[in-house]
């Protein structure tokens, strides 16, 4: 359960970076489309990839929450007292 939390947090960071890349690529594709250098298919493709990145972010957040509950159950406590894993460290103890 601990490693599931770490893996899902890393997946969330990757998905957020992917979303930023897809947004910038979508903006570039739109400007190219306005000047006739790109097709509408490229714009739609970047929109789809951006939506997939948003979905991956939500999926990672769900996996993190379920991993926290699983870890808390294994430790015999409540998930509200577990620290949050952010950027390679545990922060925000809720005592």
C-alpha positions as CSV (number, residue, x, y, z in Angstrom):
1,X,0.0,0.0,0.0
2,X,2.9,2.4,0.8
3,X,4.4,1.8,-2.6
4,X,1.0,2.2,-4.3
5,X,0.8,5.7,-2.8
6,X,4.3,6.6,-4.0
7,X,3.6,5.2,-7.4
8,X,0.3,7.1,-7.8
9,X,1.9,10.3,-6.6
10,X,4.6,10.0,-9.2
11,X,2.0,9.2,-11.9
12,X,0.1,12.3,-10.9
13,X,3.2,14.4,-11.4
14,X,3.9,12.9,-14.8
15,X,0.3,13.4,-15.8
16,X,0.3,17.0,-14.8
17,X,3.5,17.6,-16.8
18,X,1.8,15.8,-19.8
19,X,-1.2,18.0,-19.5
20,X,0.9,21.1,-19.6
21,X,2.7,19.8,-22.7
22,X,-0.6,18.9,-24.4
23,X,-2.0,22.4,-23.6
24,X,1.0,24.1,-25.2
25,X,0.9,21.8,-28.2
26,X,-2.8,22.5,-28.6
27,X,-2.2,26.3,-28.6
28,X,0.6,25.8,-31.2
29,X,-1.7,23.6,-33.4
30,X,-4.5,26.2,-33.2
31,X,-2.2,29.0,-34.3
32,X,-0.8,26.8,-37.2
33,X,-4.4,26.0,-38.2
34,X,-5.3,29.7,-38.4
35,X,-2.5,30.2,-40.9
36,X,-3.3,27.1,-42.9
37,X,-0.3,25.1,-41.8
38,X,-2.2,22.4,-39.8
39,X,-5.3,20.4,-40.1
40,X,-8.2,20.2,-37.7
41,X,-7.2,16.6,-37.0
42,X,-4.1,17.8,-35.2
43,X,-6.1,20.1,-33.0
44,X,-8.6,17.3,-32.1
45,X,-5.7,15.0,-31.4
46,X,-4.2,17.4,-28.9
47,X,-7.6,17.9,-27.3
48,X,-8.0,14.2,-26.9
49,X,-4.5,13.8,-25.4
50,X,-5.2,16.6,-23.0
51,X,-8.4,15.0,-21.8
52,X,-6.5,11.7,-21.4
53,X,-4.0,13.5,-19.2
54,X,-6.8,15.0,-17.1
55,X,-8.2,11.6,-16.7
56,X,-4.8,10.2,-15.6
57,X,-4.6,13.0,-13.0
58,X,-8.0,12.0,-11.5
59,X,-7.1,8.3,-11.7
60,X,-3.9,8.9,-9.8
61,X,-5.6,11.0,-7.1
62,X,-8.1,8.1,-6.7
63,X,-5.4,5.6,-6.4
64,X,-3.6,7.7,-3.9
65,X,-6.7,8.0,-1.7
66,X,-7.4,4.3,-1.9
67,X,-3.8,3.5,-1.1
68,X,-4.0,5.8,2.0
69,X,-7.1,4.0,3.2
70,X,-5.5,0.6,2.6
71,X,-2.3,1.6,4.4
72,X,-4.3,3.0,7.3
73,X,-6.3,-0.2,7.5
74,X,-3.2,-2.3,7.5
75,X,-1.7,-0.2,10.3
76,X,-5.0,-0.3,12.3
77,X,-5.7,3.4,12.2
78,X,-7.5,6.0,10.3
79,X,-6.4,7.6,7.0
80,X,-6.8,11.1,8.4
81,X,-3.8,10.6,10.6
82,X,-1.5,9.5,7.8
83,X,0.9,12.1,6.3
84,X,0.5,13.1,2.7
85,X,3.2,12.2,0.2
86,X,4.3,15.2,-2.0
87,X,7.3,15.4,-4.1
88,X,9.3,12.6,-2.5
89,X,8.6,13.6,1.1
90,X,5.8,13.1,3.6
91,X,4.2,16.4,4.8
92,X,1.2,17.7,6.6
93,X,0.5,15.4,9.5
94,X,-3.0,15.9,10.7
95,X,-2.9,15.5,14.4
